[in-house]
Amino acid sequence: MQKIKITIPDSDYRNIKKITSRFHNNNFQCYLVGGSVRDLILGNSIHDYDFATDARPEDVMKLFRRVIPTGIKHGTVSILMNDKSFAGKTIEVTTYRSDGKYIDGRRPESVSFSSSLEEDIKRRDFTINGLAYSPEEDEVIDYTGGLKDLENRVIRTIGDPVERFMEDGLRPLRACRFASRLKFSIDENTFTAIGRTLDIFKKVSAERVRDEFMKILVSGKPSEGIECLRKSGLLDIFLPELANCYGFEQNKFHMYDVYYHSIYSCDGAPADMPLIRLSALLHDIGKVPTRSTGEDGDYTFYNHEVVGARMTRRIMKRLKFSNEDIERTNVLIVNHMFHYIDEWTDGAVRRFMRKVGLENIDDLLLLRLADRRGNGSRDGLPVPIRKLQARIAKIIEEENAITVRDLDINGNIIMDEFRLKPGPVIGRILNELLEVVLDDPDANTRDNLLSLAREIVKNLDTEKLT
């Protein structure tokens, strides 16, 4: 044991002590363990607290009134505290255990409960995650050299790195994630072992890979974590489209190849907006299949945004993103090359807003800013884009129609007025009306729109309307 200063917020300490005291008063051991101890020592904010105990899950459920058996098969239960100041924090308690053989690179064949904290610690992944803290003694227990590695800012596996990575194929990706988030280096033997266990990584589910990767993207400087993925060979496996951008030259307007421009653009997007960071990372992957040489001998990448959006859609489906996230990212990438000039009419601005979607305008401009930062020599939105922002804000303030939902009539009114059946023709009529209103917002009145619709209906094939 080693006394080391750990600063815990008063409300958190009160609840942590309440939990460990409950165990001790009933003749059980209980320690704060894992990432929460690591982050407390580093002074990072804590959202999840993990405890390890020699009490069995059924004992834990008797000790606390509000308990959820979240992973009881593996000895884990979640405790719900009444203290409102502790609300939103996850509290998990896991019985000491030892793992059997790993046969699929994902989970142990069997789990055995143990009475030894040291045995429980030594089954974990990295030394910096192998620390335990006793609130009663105000001491840190370190069986694996985690304190020294924290001091030296090193990511190192507990025990043989090949064995650790053979047990769980996600651990190599977690090593890169911790290095990126904490700004640590990876121990040489640990890093070398990643390349030797890539076949095990291939067994990891797409969902687990996605979740770890997105944690890299919200770190302080994701480019460092992504570089770790590339150098280790992990990127080639789950995101080869980005790996193929490495060394792929751009034209005279860019300082970096497509790969480095992409990861630096990712750095330039807001850390608390992961989908914009993902969009920034993937916005130019379409340049690889679309590059050609122009008449001046320089490279061109016509329609790379369209091709890149299709590639991104396939990537995100492969990694099991939600349809909503896929559509949002697709909109940003396919529209990131818009070129605004002062000659745009108000109608053109409204059509742009309609195409992108009002809900995506701000995100698209953030992507554009990240793209600019990724060039390495420029920051801030250029004057033309700021002018476009002002025009968009003015249109929004005036509440002009942008979509058919903003029209002063709807499909039901059209069907009643002209005795039409539901079908594509209703949408066609509404969209033609919208085109008029985009150019002339004052035309957006019920009477005027019905008059315009009457002319549209006259020009349609009446046989197809009934």
C-alpha positions as CSV (number, residue, x, y, z in Angstrom):
1,M,0.0,0.0,0.0
2,Q,1.1,3.6,-0.7
3,K,-0.3,6.8,0.7
4,I,-0.9,9.2,-2.2
5,K,-2.9,12.4,-2.3
6,I,-6.2,11.8,-4.0
7,T,-8.7,14.7,-4.3
8,I,-12.3,13.5,-4.3
9,P,-15.3,15.9,-4.5
10,D,-16.9,16.1,-1.0
11,S,-20.3,14.7,-2.2
12,D,-18.6,11.9,-4.1
13,Y,-16.4,11.0,-1.2
14,R,-19.4,10.9,1.2
15,N,-21.1,8.4,-1.1
16,I,-18.0,6.3,-1.7
17,K,-17.3,6.1,2.0
18,K,-20.9,5.2,2.6
19,I,-20.6,2.3,0.2
20,T,-17.3,0.9,1.4
21,S,-18.4,1.3,5.1
22,R,-21.5,-0.8,4.4
23,F,-19.3,-3.7,3.2
24,H,-16.8,-3.3,6.0
25,N,-19.5,-3.2,8.7
26,N,-20.7,-6.5,7.4
27,N,-17.2,-8.1,7.3
28,F,-16.6,-7.8,3.6
29,Q,-13.7,-6.1,1.8
30,C,-14.5,-3.3,-0.7
31,Y,-12.1,-1.0,-2.7
32,L,-12.5,1.6,-5.4
33,V,-10.8,0.2,-8.5
34,G,-9.8,0.7,-12.1
35,G,-10.3,3.8,-14.2
36,S,-11.8,5.9,-11.4
37,V,-8.7,5.5,-9.3
38,R,-6.5,6.4,-12.2
39,D,-8.5,9.5,-13.1
40,L,-8.7,10.6,-9.5
41,I,-4.9,10.5,-9.2
42,L,-4.6,12.4,-12.5
43,G,-7.2,14.9,-11.4
44,N,-9.6,14.1,-14.2
45,S,-13.4,14.3,-13.8
46,I,-15.2,11.1,-12.8
47,H,-18.6,9.9,-14.1
48,D,-18.3,6.2,-13.2
49,Y,-17.1,4.6,-10.0
50,D,-16.2,0.9,-10.0
51,F,-15.8,-1.1,-6.8
52,A,-14.4,-4.6,-6.2
53,T,-15.4,-6.8,-3.2
54,D,-15.1,-10.3,-1.9
55,A,-18.9,-10.3,-1.3
56,R,-20.9,-12.4,-3.7
57,P,-23.5,-10.7,-5.9
58,E,-26.3,-12.1,-3.7
59,D,-24.7,-10.6,-0.7
60,V,-24.3,-7.2,-2.3
61,M,-28.0,-7.2,-3.2
62,K,-28.9,-7.8,0.4
63,L,-26.7,-4.9,1.6
64,F,-28.3,-2.3,-0.5
65,R,-32.0,-1.5,-1.1
66,R,-31.7,-0.2,-4.7
67,V,-29.6,-2.6,-6.7
68,I,-29.8,-3.6,-10.4
69,P,-28.2,-6.9,-11.5
70,T,-26.6,-5.4,-14.6
71,G,-24.0,-8.2,-15.1
72,I,-24.7,-10.6,-12.4
73,K,-23.4,-13.6,-14.4
74,H,-19.9,-12.0,-14.2
75,G,-20.5,-10.8,-10.6
76,T,-21.5,-7.2,-11.4
77,V,-24.4,-5.3,-9.9
78,S,-25.2,-1.5,-10.0
79,I,-26.1,0.4,-6.9
80,L,-28.5,3.4,-7.0
81,M,-27.8,6.1,-4.4
82,N,-30.4,8.4,-3.0
83,D,-28.1,11.4,-2.8
84,K,-29.1,13.8,-5.5
85,S,-25.6,15.2,-5.7
86,F,-24.5,11.7,-6.9
87,A,-27.2,11.5,-9.5
88,G,-26.0,10.6,-13.0
89,K,-23.0,8.7,-11.8
90,T,-22.7,5.0,-12.5
91,I,-21.8,2.8,-9.5
92,E,-20.8,-0.8,-10.3
93,V,-19.7,-3.4,-7.7
94,T,-18.0,-6.5,-9.0
95,T,-17.0,-9.6,-7.0
96,Y,-13.3,-10.5,-7.1
97,R,-12.9,-13.0,-9.8
98,S,-10.4,-14.9,-11.9
99,D,-11.1,-15.7,-15.6
100,G,-10.9,-19.0,-17.3
101,K,-9.4,-19.5,-20.8
102,Y,-10.4,-17.1,-23.5
103,I,-11.4,-19.1,-26.6
104,D,-12.9,-16.5,-28.8
105,G,-10.9,-13.4,-28.2
106,R,-13.9,-11.7,-26.5
107,R,-14.8,-13.3,-23.2
108,P,-13.5,-15.9,-20.8
109,E,-14.9,-19.5,-21.1
110,S,-15.6,-19.4,-17.4
111,V,-15.5,-17.0,-14.5
112,S,-14.7,-18.0,-10.9
113,F,-15.3,-15.8,-7.9
114,S,-12.3,-15.2,-5.7
115,S,-11.5,-13.9,-2.3
116,S,-8.3,-12.2,-3.4
117,L,-8.0,-8.6,-4.5
118,E,-4.6,-9.2,-6.0
119,E,-5.9,-12.1,-8.2
120,D,-8.7,-9.8,-9.3
121,I,-6.4,-7.0,-10.2
122,K,-4.0,-9.2,-12.2
123,R,-6.7,-10.3,-14.6
124,R,-7.2,-6.7,-15.8
125,D,-5.9,-5.0,-18.9
126,F,-3.4,-2.2,-18.2
127,T,-1.3,-1.3,-15.1
128,I,-2.8,2.1,-14.9
129,N,-6.2,0.5,-14.6
130,G,-5.0,-2.0,-12.0
131,L,-5.0,0.3,-9.0
132,A,-7.2,0.0,-6.0
133,Y,-8.0,2.7,-3.3
134,S,-9.1,2.2,0.3
135,P,-11.1,5.3,1.5
136,E,-10.8,4.0,5.1
137,E,-7.0,3.9,5.0
138,D,-6.7,6.6,2.4
139,E,-4.2,4.4,0.6
140,V,-3.6,3.2,-2.9
141,I,-2.9,-0.5,-3.5
142,D,-0.6,-1.2,-6.5
143,Y,0.2,-4.8,-7.4
144,T,1.3,-4.1,-11.0
145,G,3.4,-0.9,-11.1
146,G,0.5,1.3,-12.2
147,L,1.7,4.2,-10.1
148,K,5.1,4.3,-11.8
149,D,3.5,4.0,-15.2
150,L,1.1,6.9,-14.3
151,E,4.1,9.0,-13.3
152,N,6.0,8.1,-16.5
153,R,2.8,8.5,-18.6
154,V,3.0,5.0,-20.1
155,I,0.4,2.5,-21.2
156,R,1.5,-1.0,-20.4
157,T,-0.4,-4.3,-20.1
158,I,-0.5,-6.3,-16.9
159,G,1.7,-9.3,-17.6
160,D,2.5,-10.5,-21.0
161,P,0.9,-8.2,-23.6
162,V,0.4,-10.9,-26.2
163,E,-1.6,-12.9,-23.7
164,R,-3.6,-9.9,-22.6
165,F,-4.5,-9.1,-26.3
166,M,-5.2,-12.7,-27.1
167,E,-7.7,-12.7,-24.3
168,D,-9.7,-9.7,-25.5
169,G,-9.2,-8.4,-29.1
170,L,-10.6,-5.0,-28.1
171,R,-7.7,-4.3,-25.7
172,P,-5.3,-3.1,-28.5
173,L,-7.9,-0.5,-29.5
174,R,-8.3,0.5,-25.9
175,A,-4.5,1.0,-25.6
176,C,-4.7,3.5,-28.4
177,R,-7.7,5.2,-26.9
178,F,-6.1,5.6,-23.5
179,A,-2.9,6.9,-25.1
180,S,-5.0,9.5,-27.0
181,R,-7.2,10.5,-24.2
182,L,-4.5,10.7,-21.5
183,K,-1.6,11.9,-23.8
184,F,0.5,8.9,-22.8
185,S,2.9,6.8,-24.8
186,I,2.4,3.0,-25.3
187,D,5.1,0.8,-23.9
188,E,7.2,-0.7,-26.8
189,N,6.5,-4.3,-26.0
190,T,2.8,-3.6,-25.6
191,F,2.7,-1.8,-28.9
192,T,4.6,-4.5,-30.7
193,A,2.1,-7.1,-29.4
194,I,-0.8,-5.3,-31.1
195,G,0.7,-6.2,-34.5
196,R,1.0,-9.8,-33.4
197,T,-2.6,-10.2,-32.3
198,L,-4.5,-8.5,-35.2
199,D,-6.3,-11.8,-36.0
200,I,-7.9,-11.6,-32.5
201,F,-8.9,-8.0,-33.1
202,K,-10.8,-9.1,-36.2
203,K,-13.1,-11.2,-34.0
204,V,-14.4,-8.2,-32.1
205,S,-17.9,-7.1,-32.8
206,A,-18.5,-4.0,-34.9
207,E,-20.4,-2.3,-32.1
208,R,-17.6,-2.6,-29.6
209,V,-15.1,-1.3,-32.2
210,R,-17.4,1.6,-33.0
211,D,-17.8,2.6,-29.3
212,E,-14.1,2.6,-28.6
213,F,-13.3,4.4,-31.8
214,M,-15.8,7.1,-31.0
215,K,-14.2,7.6,-27.6
216,I,-10.9,8.3,-29.5
217,L,-12.7,10.9,-31.6
218,V,-13.9,12.9,-28.6
219,S,-10.4,12.9,-27.0
220,G,-8.4,16.1,-26.8
221,K,-6.4,15.4,-30.0
222,P,-7.9,12.4,-31.9
223,S,-5.2,12.6,-34.6
224,E,-2.7,11.1,-32.1
225,G,-5.0,8.1,-31.4
226,I,-5.7,7.6,-35.1
227,E,-2.0,7.6,-35.8
228,C,-1.6,4.9,-33.2
229,L,-4.3,2.9,-35.0
230,R,-2.6,3.3,-38.3
231,K,0.9,2.5,-37.1
232,S,-0.3,-0.6,-35.3
233,G,-2.2,-2.0,-38.2
234,L,-5.6,-1.7,-36.5
235,L,-6.9,1.0,-38.9
236,D,-6.3,-1.2,-42.0
237,I,-8.7,-3.7,-40.5
238,F,-11.7,-1.7,-39.5
239,L,-11.3,1.5,-41.5
240,P,-9.2,0.7,-44.6
241,E,-10.9,3.6,-46.5
242,L,-9.1,6.1,-44.3
243,A,-5.9,4.0,-44.1
244,N,-5.7,4.2,-48.0
245,C,-5.6,8.0,-47.7
246,Y,-2.1,7.8,-46.2
247,G,0.5,9.1,-48.6
248,F,-2.2,10.0,-51.1
249,E,-1.1,13.4,-52.5
250,Q,-3.5,16.3,-53.0
251,N,-3.2,19.4,-55.2
252,K,-1.3,22.6,-54.7
253,F,-4.0,24.0,-52.5
254,H,-3.2,21.6,-49.7
255,M,-0.2,21.2,-47.3
256,Y,-0.9,17.6,-46.4
257,D,-1.8,14.3,-48.0
258,V,-5.5,13.2,-47.7
259,Y,-4.8,11.2,-44.6
260,Y,-3.1,13.9,-42.5
261,H,-5.5,16.6,-43.8
262,S,-8.4,14.3,-42.6
263,I,-7.1,13.6,-39.1
264,Y,-6.1,17.3,-38.6
265,S,-9.6,18.3,-39.7
266,C,-10.9,15.9,-37.1
267,D,-8.8,17.7,-34.5
268,G,-10.3,21.0,-35.7
269,A,-14.0,20.0,-35.1
270,P,-15.6,20.5,-31.7
271,A,-14.7,17.7,-29.2
272,D,-18.2,17.6,-27.8
273,M,-19.7,16.9,-31.2
274,P,-18.6,13.4,-32.2
275,L,-20.6,13.1,-35.5
276,I,-19.0,16.4,-36.8
277,R,-15.6,15.0,-35.9
278,L,-16.4,11.8,-37.7
279,S,-17.6,13.8,-40.7
280,A,-14.4,15.8,-40.6
281,L,-12.4,12.6,-40.5
282,L,-14.2,11.0,-43.5
283,H,-15.2,14.1,-45.6
284,D,-12.4,13.6,-48.1
285,I,-12.1,9.8,-48.4
286,G,-13.8,10.1,-51.8
287,K,-10.7,11.7,-53.1
288,V,-8.8,8.4,-53.5
289,P,-11.1,6.9,-56.1
290,T,-11.9,10.2,-57.9
291,R,-8.4,11.7,-58.3
292,S,-7.4,12.5,-61.9
293,T,-4.9,14.9,-63.5
294,G,-6.1,18.1,-65.0
295,E,-4.9,20.0,-68.0
296,D,-2.5,22.0,-65.9
297,G,-0.9,18.8,-64.6
298,D,-2.4,19.2,-61.1
299,Y,-4.8,16.8,-59.4
300,T,-8.5,17.2,-59.5
301,F,-11.1,15.4,-57.4
302,Y,-14.5,16.0,-59.1
303,N,-17.5,14.8,-57.2
304,H,-15.4,13.4,-54.3
305,E,-18.0,14.6,-51.9
306,V,-20.7,12.5,-53.5
307,V,-18.4,9.4,-53.7
308,G,-17.2,10.1,-50.1
309,A,-20.7,10.3,-48.8
310,R,-21.5,6.9,-50.3
311,M,-18.3,5.4,-48.9
312,T,-19.1,6.9,-45.4
313,R,-22.6,5.4,-45.5
314,R,-21.1,1.9,-46.1
315,I,-18.5,2.4,-43.4
316,M,-21.1,3.5,-40.9
317,K,-23.5,0.6,-41.7
318,R,-20.5,-1.7,-41.3
319,L,-19.9,-0.3,-37.9
320,K,-23.6,-0.5,-36.9
321,F,-24.3,3.2,-36.5
322,S,-27.9,4.2,-36.2
323,N,-29.8,5.2,-39.4
324,E,-30.2,8.7,-37.9
325,D,-26.5,9.2,-37.4
326,I,-25.8,7.8,-40.9
327,E,-28.2,10.2,-42.6
328,R,-26.9,13.2,-40.6
329,T,-23.3,12.4,-41.4
330,N,-24.1,11.8,-45.1
331,V,-25.8,15.2,-45.4
332,L,-22.7,17.0,-44.0
333,I,-20.2,15.2,-46.2
334,V,-22.2,15.4,-49.5
335,N,-22.7,19.2,-49.0
336,H,-19.3,20.2,-47.6
337,M,-18.1,21.5,-51.0
338,F,-20.7,24.2,-51.4
339,H,-19.4,27.4,-53.1
340,Y,-21.2,30.6,-52.1
341,I,-20.8,33.8,-54.0
342,D,-22.5,37.2,-53.5
343,E,-24.5,36.7,-56.7
344,W,-26.7,34.0,-55.0
345,T,-30.3,35.2,-55.0
346,D,-32.4,34.9,-51.8
347,G,-34.1,32.0,-53.6
348,A,-30.8,30.3,-54.1
349,V,-30.0,30.7,-50.4
350,R,-33.4,29.2,-49.4
351,R,-32.8,26.3,-51.8
352,F,-29.4,25.7,-50.2
353,M,-31.1,25.8,-46.7
354,R,-33.7,23.4,-47.9
355,K,-31.1,21.0,-49.4
356,V,-29.0,20.9,-46.3
357,G,-31.8,21.1,-43.8
358,L,-32.1,23.9,-41.2
359,E,-31.1,21.5,-38.5
360,N,-27.8,20.8,-40.2
361,I,-26.8,24.3,-41.3
362,D,-24.7,25.1,-38.2
363,D,-23.1,21.6,-38.2
364,L,-22.1,22.0,-41.9
365,L,-20.4,25.3,-41.1
366,L,-18.5,23.7,-38.3
367,L,-17.4,21.0,-40.7
368,R,-16.3,23.6,-43.1
369,L,-14.3,25.4,-40.4
370,A,-12.7,22.1,-39.4
371,D,-11.8,21.4,-43.0
372,R,-10.1,24.8,-43.2
373,R,-8.2,24.1,-40.0
374,G,-7.1,20.8,-41.4
375,N,-5.2,22.6,-44.1
376,G,-2.7,23.7,-41.5
377,S,-2.4,27.3,-42.6
378,R,-5.9,28.8,-42.2
379,D,-8.4,29.2,-39.4
380,G,-11.8,30.9,-39.2
381,L,-14.5,31.0,-41.7
382,P,-13.7,33.0,-44.9
383,V,-15.7,36.2,-45.6
384,P,-18.0,34.7,-48.1
385,I,-19.2,32.0,-45.7
386,R,-19.8,34.6,-43.0
387,K,-21.9,36.6,-45.5
388,L,-23.9,33.4,-46.2
389,Q,-24.4,32.9,-42.4
390,A,-25.8,36.4,-42.2
391,R,-28.2,35.8,-45.0
392,I,-29.4,32.5,-43.6
393,A,-29.9,34.2,-40.2
394,K,-32.0,36.9,-41.8
395,I,-34.2,34.4,-43.7
396,I,-34.7,32.4,-40.5
397,E,-35.6,35.6,-38.6
398,E,-38.2,36.5,-41.3
399,E,-39.6,32.9,-41.0
400,N,-39.7,32.4,-44.8
401,A,-40.8,29.0,-46.2
402,I,-38.0,26.6,-46.6
403,T,-39.8,23.2,-46.8
404,V,-43.3,22.2,-47.9
405,R,-44.3,22.0,-44.3
406,D,-43.9,25.8,-44.2
407,L,-46.4,26.4,-46.9
408,D,-49.8,28.0,-46.0
409,I,-51.5,24.9,-47.4
410,N,-50.9,21.2,-47.1
411,G,-51.6,18.0,-49.0
412,N,-55.1,17.5,-47.4
413,I,-56.2,20.9,-48.6
414,I,-54.9,20.1,-52.1
415,M,-56.8,16.8,-52.2
416,D,-60.0,18.3,-50.9
417,E,-59.9,21.3,-53.3
418,F,-59.1,19.4,-56.4
419,R,-60.6,16.0,-55.5
420,L,-57.3,14.2,-55.8
421,K,-56.3,10.8,-54.3
422,P,-53.2,10.5,-52.1
423,G,-50.1,9.8,-54.2
424,P,-46.9,11.2,-55.6
425,V,-48.8,13.9,-57.5
426,I,-49.6,15.7,-54.3
427,G,-46.0,15.9,-53.4
428,R,-45.2,17.2,-56.9
429,I,-47.8,20.0,-56.6
430,L,-46.5,21.0,-53.2
431,N,-42.9,21.1,-54.4
432,E,-43.8,23.2,-57.4
433,L,-45.5,25.6,-55.1
434,L,-42.5,25.7,-52.8
435,E,-40.3,26.6,-55.8
436,V,-42.4,29.6,-56.3
437,V,-42.3,30.6,-52.6
438,L,-38.5,30.1,-52.4
439,D,-38.2,33.0,-54.9
440,D,-41.1,35.0,-53.7
441,P,-42.0,34.5,-49.9
442,D,-44.9,36.9,-50.2
443,A,-46.6,34.3,-52.4
444,N,-47.1,32.0,-49.4
445,T,-50.8,32.7,-48.7
446,R,-53.5,30.1,-48.9
447,D,-55.5,31.8,-51.6
448,N,-52.5,32.6,-53.8
449,L,-51.2,29.0,-53.4
450,L,-54.5,27.5,-54.4
451,S,-54.6,29.7,-57.5
452,L,-51.1,28.5,-58.4
453,A,-52.1,24.9,-57.7
454,R,-55.1,25.2,-60.0
455,E,-52.8,26.1,-62.9
456,I,-50.4,23.3,-62.0
457,V,-53.2,20.7,-61.9
458,K,-54.5,21.9,-65.3
459,N,-51.1,21.2,-66.8
460,L,-50.9,17.6,-65.4
461,D,-52.2,14.5,-67.1
462,T,-55.7,14.3,-65.6
463,E,-56.0,10.6,-66.4
464,K,-53.2,10.0,-63.9
465,L,-54.9,12.0,-61.2
466,T,-58.0,9.9,-60.8
